[in-house]
Amino acid sequence: MSDIPSYMDDAPEPGVIAIPYQQLSADALDAILEDFVGREGTDYGDYSYSLADKKNQVLAQLQSGQATLLFDPVQQTCHIEMTQVLKQHGWDL
C-alpha cells in the first residue's frame, strides 16, 4: 500500500497496457498526439509552439523511448506517459 494519496499517484490504473506506437496507422497516431497535446496544458514558458511543433516533440519522445503510449481498455482511452515514471511504478518496458 502506498502512502501517496490516490489523487496524487501518477501510476497508470490496473489493466492499462503499453501499445507500441509503430503499430498504429499514421492517422490514428496523429489523432492521439493531437488529443494529448491539446489536453496537457503544459507551460512552455516564454516560448510559443504550434500544434504541429508540440505533436512533433511528443512523437520524438515516443521514438526515443522517453515516452510510452498507453491504452486503458476500461475507459477506452489512450494516454502518453514518460517512460521513467512508468519504470518508477514497476513497469518493465
Backbone bond lengths (Angstrom), bond angles and torsions (degrees), N, CA, C in turn:
res aa  C-N    CA-C-N  psi(-1)  N-CA   C-N-CA  omega(-1)  CA-C   N-CA-C  phi
1 M - - - 1.459 - - 1.522 108.94 -
2 S 1.286 117.09 133.01 1.457 122.48 -177.80 1.521 110.59 -87.90
3 D 1.326 116.04 148.81 1.455 121.08 175.16 1.518 111.62 -83.71
4 I 1.337 117.28 -3.12 1.460 122.10 -178.95 1.520 108.82 -83.43
5 P 1.346 117.74 126.81 1.467 119.22 176.48 1.531 109.87 -58.30
6 S 1.333 117.41 144.23 1.458 121.29 -174.56 1.530 112.49 -57.95
7 Y 1.332 118.45 -32.75 1.457 119.46 -179.60 1.524 112.45 -72.34
8 M 1.329 117.60 -13.71 1.463 120.76 178.97 1.527 112.07 -105.31
9 D 1.322 117.52 -8.46 1.455 121.63 -177.51 1.519 109.22 -78.66
10 D 1.340 116.57 121.31 1.457 120.52 -177.54 1.522 112.48 -93.50
11 A 1.327 117.59 12.65 1.462 121.01 177.51 1.525 109.33 -72.23
12 P 1.322 116.52 141.82 1.470 119.07 175.75 1.530 110.51 -63.32
13 E 1.316 115.62 151.54 1.465 121.35 178.20 1.529 109.73 -64.93
14 P 1.325 117.19 153.08 1.465 119.87 175.57 1.531 110.41 -57.30
15 G 1.315 116.49 141.60 1.457 121.20 -179.69 1.511 114.32 94.84
16 V 1.324 117.10 -16.66 1.465 121.06 178.54 1.523 108.01 -69.14
17 I 1.324 116.32 138.30 1.458 120.58 -177.85 1.527 110.76 -124.45
18 A 1.322 114.57 150.37 1.464 120.84 174.89 1.525 108.26 -81.39
19 I 1.324 115.82 137.21 1.463 122.47 179.32 1.525 108.20 -119.81
20 P 1.327 118.36 125.09 1.471 118.90 174.32 1.531 109.59 -62.58
21 Y 1.312 116.57 119.66 1.467 120.55 -176.73 1.523 111.26 -60.04
22 Q 1.330 117.34 -25.85 1.457 121.99 -178.13 1.529 111.86 -66.58
23 Q 1.328 117.26 -18.70 1.463 120.85 -179.38 1.523 112.99 -82.57
24 L 1.317 117.21 -6.90 1.460 121.10 179.75 1.523 110.25 -89.89
25 S 1.310 115.20 153.92 1.462 119.17 172.16 1.525 108.19 -68.90
26 A 1.305 116.37 159.35 1.473 120.83 178.84 1.526 110.64 -59.05
27 D 1.327 117.12 -39.92 1.466 120.55 -179.40 1.524 111.80 -67.17
28 A 1.341 116.55 -41.53 1.472 119.78 179.63 1.519 110.57 -65.50
29 L 1.326 116.79 -44.31 1.464 120.12 179.27 1.519 110.73 -62.75
30 D 1.318 117.03 -42.63 1.462 120.94 179.48 1.532 110.60 -61.14
31 A 1.323 117.21 -41.58 1.470 120.56 179.40 1.527 111.14 -65.26
32 I 1.329 117.04 -39.81 1.470 120.76 178.59 1.522 110.03 -65.78
33 L 1.321 116.95 -44.19 1.466 120.48 178.83 1.524 110.95 -61.39
34 E 1.333 116.52 -44.26 1.464 120.22 -179.39 1.525 111.10 -63.48
35 D 1.323 116.62 -43.56 1.460 120.26 177.89 1.528 110.69 -62.34
36 F 1.327 116.44 -44.34 1.460 120.84 -177.73 1.523 111.97 -63.20
37 V 1.315 118.77 -50.63 1.468 119.54 -177.39 1.515 110.96 -70.18
38 G 1.319 117.23 -24.98 1.457 120.39 178.37 1.514 113.43 -73.17
39 R 1.327 117.77 -24.94 1.467 120.03 -178.15 1.515 113.76 -103.51
40 E 1.314 118.03 -8.50 1.456 120.42 -173.75 1.523 114.28 -69.14
41 G 1.311 118.43 -40.31 1.457 119.49 -178.68 1.511 113.09 66.77
42 T 1.314 116.70 30.12 1.460 121.37 -178.40 1.519 110.74 -68.66
43 D 1.311 115.58 139.32 1.465 121.60 177.63 1.523 108.54 -86.54
44 Y 1.307 116.16 116.32 1.460 120.70 179.16 1.528 111.63 -97.89
45 G 1.326 116.60 13.84 1.463 120.46 177.49 1.521 111.27 65.44
46 D 1.320 115.71 -133.83 1.456 121.18 -177.31 1.524 112.70 -81.37
47 Y 1.316 117.00 0.91 1.458 120.64 -176.27 1.522 110.38 -97.40
48 S 1.308 115.26 144.76 1.450 121.77 176.44 1.522 107.68 -117.43
49 Y 1.339 116.38 121.00 1.456 121.14 -179.64 1.523 109.41 -115.27
50 S 1.301 115.84 143.35 1.458 120.45 176.41 1.527 108.80 -74.08
51 L 1.324 115.61 166.34 1.452 120.69 176.31 1.525 110.00 -58.64
52 A 1.317 116.89 -41.77 1.468 121.34 179.45 1.530 110.93 -62.43
53 D 1.339 116.99 -41.30 1.471 120.44 178.31 1.530 110.90 -62.89
54 K 1.324 116.89 -43.33 1.465 121.03 -179.64 1.524 110.25 -64.05
55 K 1.333 116.77 -43.69 1.461 120.02 178.98 1.524 110.56 -63.11
56 N 1.320 116.99 -40.99 1.467 120.50 178.72 1.527 111.56 -64.14
57 Q 1.333 117.52 -36.94 1.463 120.96 178.16 1.529 110.74 -63.93
58 V 1.330 116.70 -43.64 1.463 120.26 179.94 1.528 110.04 -69.17
59 L 1.328 117.56 -40.67 1.463 120.75 176.99 1.524 110.66 -59.70
60 A 1.317 117.14 -41.79 1.474 120.80 178.25 1.527 110.40 -62.04
61 Q 1.333 117.53 -36.89 1.468 120.53 177.60 1.529 110.88 -67.64
62 L 1.328 117.55 -38.02 1.460 120.17 175.47 1.529 110.39 -65.06
63 Q 1.321 116.35 -44.56 1.466 120.98 -177.95 1.526 112.16 -64.30
64 S 1.322 117.19 -35.14 1.468 120.99 -178.91 1.529 112.91 -83.77
65 G 1.331 116.32 -10.32 1.461 119.74 -177.83 1.514 113.84 88.38
66 Q 1.334 117.40 2.25 1.472 120.43 178.60 1.519 111.55 -72.62
67 A 1.334 116.98 -24.54 1.461 122.33 179.73 1.525 108.63 -127.39
68 T 1.327 115.18 155.59 1.458 121.87 -178.58 1.522 109.12 -130.66
69 L 1.323 115.97 137.94 1.457 122.40 176.73 1.522 108.57 -85.30
70 L 1.322 116.21 128.91 1.461 122.60 -178.57 1.520 110.23 -117.56
71 F 1.332 115.69 147.80 1.459 121.44 174.74 1.513 108.67 -126.86
72 D 1.329 115.60 130.87 1.461 122.36 177.13 1.529 107.21 -103.70
73 P 1.345 117.37 106.05 1.465 119.13 -177.08 1.528 113.84 -68.82
74 V 1.316 117.66 -23.01 1.465 120.26 178.37 1.525 110.27 -74.52
75 Q 1.329 116.38 -49.44 1.465 121.43 -179.65 1.527 112.93 -82.57
76 Q 1.352 116.21 -14.58 1.467 122.39 -177.01 1.528 110.63 58.45
77 T 1.344 114.96 45.82 1.455 121.19 -179.18 1.522 110.60 -130.28
78 C 1.326 114.76 158.17 1.464 121.84 174.28 1.519 108.77 -112.12
79 H 1.316 115.03 151.72 1.453 121.59 176.90 1.519 107.52 -147.67
80 I 1.294 116.61 157.69 1.461 121.97 176.77 1.518 107.02 -120.27
81 E 1.324 115.38 129.15 1.457 120.86 -177.59 1.520 109.13 -129.17
82 M 1.305 116.24 149.77 1.459 120.20 176.11 1.525 108.62 -65.63
83 T 1.311 116.83 131.29 1.457 122.78 -177.70 1.524 111.19 -58.46
84 Q 1.305 117.65 -37.74 1.466 121.65 179.58 1.529 110.85 -59.40
85 V 1.318 117.28 -40.06 1.467 120.81 178.90 1.525 109.80 -64.74
86 L 1.332 116.38 -42.68 1.460 119.86 179.35 1.523 111.04 -62.02
87 K 1.320 116.62 -41.92 1.470 120.54 179.30 1.524 111.05 -64.64
88 Q 1.326 116.89 -34.51 1.467 120.09 177.67 1.525 110.87 -64.72
89 H 1.326 116.40 -22.98 1.463 121.57 179.67 1.530 111.35 -98.96
90 G 1.329 116.66 14.51 1.446 120.80 172.72 1.515 116.22 91.08
91 W 1.331 117.24 6.42 1.460 118.75 178.08 1.517 109.14 -71.77
92 D 1.312 116.77 140.17 1.455 122.96 176.73 1.523 107.70 -105.17
93 L 1.313 115.94 93.49 1.480 120.72 -176.88 1.503 111.09 -108.35
